[in-house]
Amino acid sequence: MFTDRMKRLQAKMDAAGIDVALITDDDNVYYLTGYYDYLHMEFGRPTILVVSSAGNSLLITPTIDLTKAEAEARVDRIAAWNDGAGNEWREELPGAIKSASKIAIEPDHMPPMVRNYVNGIVETDKLGNVTPLLAEMRMIKSGEELQLARHAGQVADAMMAAGRLAIGDGVPEYEVAIATSQAGTRKAAELLDAHYKDASMSPNTHFLQIMASGETITKTHHRASTRIMKTGEPVFLCFCGMTNFHRFKLGFDRTFWIGEPADPTEKDVYEVAVASQKAALDVLRPGVTAESVHAAYAEVIQGAGYEYPFRCGRATGFSFLETPQLVTGDTTIIQPGMVLAVDGSVTVDTFRAQVGDSFIITDDGWEPVTTSPKSLEEVIL
């Protein structure tokens, strides 16, 4: 899988007149090589994948991660560098690009310290952009990736079900987060054991649980806290960060209430959110533009007297955000094999409702990847 992706990129580079690509986005490094160092730039240590259109690939990575790189990276050569030794990660770069007429980078993803060095050794007119080539490659998922998407959906459903059960009067938010993490980890471990041979891939969920309740409900990306939930309050759960099975990401969220809502008008707002997602899904199919899906979602929200709070959705995969985005201005044609997160949402002064799911685009429509109930009767707990 990784070897095939590398060859496809090299062919695209050759066709585009790119001699060498310097790839620093950690998701793209994984996509092409199977190697992921977890920390990446958190401790200031760059990993750089150098791809030549002529057929050679070089991984420049810290010595501290060399054993992992040797076990996982599908590359022709690995060059390890150590903190404070020689010219560190800079040592290999001049030689790797010296005969290249056109060098492509990822302008929006290259760490500033690496970009500054590259700017000093490469003339501006020789620099190009490899991001569009990689984004195009990653839009349509392979059979292996679609299996990952479906398994990620099972992990997400397990987390949502556990979170739903944990929500209750007198329960602190963090207890819900503990329940979702345990359920997701156990489901991921079950799937890894049954379907995958990669023993180094961790089943443990990570990323702080996105959750809000009561008066914090309008804080879209609030994290689980020590707040005690009460009867009549709304509760929001989002797994857009935690659904990360075998590095494949999805979008998935729900709004609940603990018993009947203390403010009954919240029900009407919620129903508009659900209707906006349904409108988007009624449009979603191969052959339509990404922005037309957003337009259907926005029309329902605005027709009810509200402003849409954000784009309708986005493509996912090995990154949280991929191409296309379901938003005004994105004219990408929806195609089979894409994986898209599609939301419905409405925000008012004291309440916000959101439902979101992920879908695989099929030849004639879509296949749901996440399946938690969303009818009003089923989200009032």
TORTI-899415 format. One record per residue (C-alpha): x, y negated, z; residue in three letters. Coordinates in steps of 0.2 Angstrom, whole numbers, plus 5000, padded with zeros to 4 digits. Example, Ala and Ser with C-alpha at 12.3 -4.5 7.8 and 13.67 -1.06 7.14 Angstrom:
506250225039ALA 506850055036SER 
end
This chain:
500050005000MET 501349875005PHE 502549924991THR 501149904978ASP 500749734985ARG 502549684984MET 502649734966LYS 501049644962ARG 501749484969LEU 503349494960GLN 502349514943ALA 501349364947LYS 502949264952MET 503749314935ASP 502249264926ALA 502249094935ALA 504149064932GLY 504549084950ILE 506249164953ASP 506249174972VAL 504849154986ALA 505249115004LEU 503749185014ILE 503649135032THR 501749155037ASP 501749295048ASP 500149365041ASP 500849365023ASN 502449445029VAL 501449585037TYR 500249595021TYR 501849625010LEU 502949725021THR 501949805035GLY 503049715048TYR 502449605062TYR 503449535076ASP 502049475087TYR 502949325094LEU 503449245077HIS 503849065081MET 503249055099GLU 505049065105PHE 505848975090GLY 506449125081ARG 506049115062PRO 505649275052THR 505849245033ILE 505449365019LEU 506449325003VAL 505649404988VAL 506449394971SER 505449414955SER 506849524948ALA 506349654961GLY 507349634977ASN 506649594994SER 507549535010LEU 506949515027LEU 507849395039ILE 507249425057THR 507949405074PRO 509149545081THR 507949565096ILE 506649635084ASP 507849735073LEU 507349905079THR 505449865075LYS 505849795058ALA 506949945053GLU 505450065058ALA 504049965049GLU 504649845036ALA 504549905018ARG 505949795011VAL 507549825001ASP 508649745015ARG 508549675032ILE 509749545039ALA 509649515057ALA 510249355066TRP 510549325084ASN 510349165095ASP 511849055094GLY 512849175083ALA 513549095067GLY 512249005057ASN 510849105064GLU 509449135051TRP 510249005040ARG 511649125036GLU 510849225022GLU 509749095014LEU 511048995002PRO 511549164995GLY 509849224992ALA 509249074982ILE 510949014974LYS 510449074956SER 508649034957ALA 507948894945SER 506248894954LYS 505948934972ILE 504248944979ALA 503748914998ILE 502148905008GLU 502148715011PRO 500748725024ASP 501448875034HIS 503348855034MET 503948805051PRO 504648625051PRO 506348685056MET 506448805041VAL 505648675030ARG 506948545034ASN 508348665031TYR 507648715014VAL 507448535009ASN 509248505013GLY 509848645001ILE 508548654987VAL 508248504975GLU 506448444976THR 506148484958ASP 506548664961LYS 505248694974LEU 503548764970GLY 502148844980ASN 501849024982VAL 500249014993THR 498949014978PRO 499749174972LEU 499549264989LEU 497849184992ALA 497249254975GLU 497949424979MET 497149434996ARG 495449384991MET 494849554984ILE 495149694997LYS 495849864993SER 494950024999GLY 496150035013GLU 495749855019GLU 493849885017LEU 494050035029GLN 494949925041LEU 493549795040ALA 492249935044ARG 493249995058HIS 493449815065ALA 491649805064GLY 491449955075GLN 492649875088VAL 491649705087ALA 489949795089ASP 490649885105ALA 491249725112MET 489649635109MET 488649775116ALA 489749775132ALA 489549585133GLY 487749595132ARG 487549715146LEU 488749625157ALA 487749455156ILE 486649425170GLY 486049305184ASP 487449285197GLY 488849355186VAL 490449255183PRO 490849225164GLU 492549315166TYR 491749475171GLU 490949475154VAL 492649445146ALA 493349595155ILE 491949705149ALA 492149655131THR 493949685132SER 493849855139GLN 492549905127ALA 493449845112GLY 495049925117THR 494250095120ARG 493450085103LYS 495050035094ALA 495950175103ALA 494650305097GLU 494750245079LEU 496650235079LEU 496850415086ASP 495550475073ALA 496050385057HIS 497850315058TYR 499550375060LYS 500350205065ASP 500750245084ALA 501550065086SER 499849975083MET 499149925099SER 497249955102PRO 497149825116ASN 496049675112THR 496949505114HIS 496449315112PHE 495449235126LEU 493549275125GLN 492649125117ILE 491149105129MET 489948965135ALA 488448965146SER 487248845154GLY 487848665153GLU 489448715144THR 488448795129ILE 488848645117THR 490748675119LYS 490948785104THR 492648855108HIS 492548865127HIS 493349005135ARG 492649125149ALA 492849045166SER 492449065184THR 490748985181ARG 489249085188ILE 487849115176MET 486049095181LYS 484349145175THR 483549045161GLY 485248985154GLU 485849015137PRO 487549115134VAL 488649115119PHE 489849255114LEU 491049235100CYS 492249375094PHE 493049285079CYS 494749295088GLY 494649455097MET 494049555083THR 495749595077ASN 495849785073PHE 497449845065HIS 497749665062ARG 496149645052PHE 495049495057LYS 493149475057LEU 491949335062GLY 490549385074PHE 489449285087ASP 487849285096ARG 486749175107THR 485849255122PHE 484749195136TRP 484649265154ILE 482749295155GLY 481549165147GLU 482449005143PRO 482248865156ALA 482048745141ASP 480748835129PRO 481248715115THR 482848805113GLU 481948945105LYS 481448835090ASP 483248785088VAL 483848965089TYR 482549015075GLU 483248885064VAL 485048945066ALA 484449125062VAL 483449055047ALA 484948965040SER 486049125040GLN 484649215032LYS 484549085018ALA 486449105015ALA 486249295014LEU 484849275002ASP 485949184990VAL 487549284994LEU 488049404980ARG 489349424966PRO 489349284953GLY 488749144964VAL 489949004970THR 490548994988ALA 489748824989GLU 488048874984SER 487948994999VAL 488448845010HIS 487148735002ALA 485748865006ALA 486248865024TYR 486348675025ALA 484648655017GLU 483748755030VAL 484648655044ILE 484448485037GLN 482648525032GLY 482248555050ALA 482948385055GLY 484748425060TYR 486448405053GLU 487448565049TYR 488848585062PRO 490148665051PHE 490448765035ARG 489348915033CYS 490749035033GLY 492449095027ARG 493449245020ALA 494349345033THR 495649485032GLY 497349495039PHE 497149305043SER 495749225052PHE 495449105037LEU 495749165020GLU 495049105002THR 493649064999PRO 492748955011GLN 490848945011LEU 490848755010VAL 490448614999THR 491848594986GLY 492348774985ASP 491848834968THR 492649004970THR 491549144962ILE 491049274974ILE 491649444969GLN 491449624975PRO 492849674988GLY 492849504997MET 492549505016VAL 491549355022LEU 491049285039ALA 489349205037VAL 488549095051ASP 486949015055GLY 487048875068SER 486148715075VAL 486748595088THR 485748475098VAL 486248365113ASP 486048495127THR 486048655117PHE 486848745102ARG 486348915094ALA 487449015083GLN 487349185075VAL 488749255064GLY 489149415056ASP 490449485043SER 489949565026PHE 490849655013ILE 490349594995ILE 489749744985THR 489349764966ASP 487549704969ASP 487449614986GLY 488249645002TRP 488549775016GLU 488449715034PRO 490049755044VAL 489349685061THR 487649745066THR 487149675083SER 485249625084PRO 484849445083LYS 482949425084SER 482349315097LEU 481549455107GLU 483149555107GLU 484349405113VAL 483249365128ILE 483949485141LEU 
end
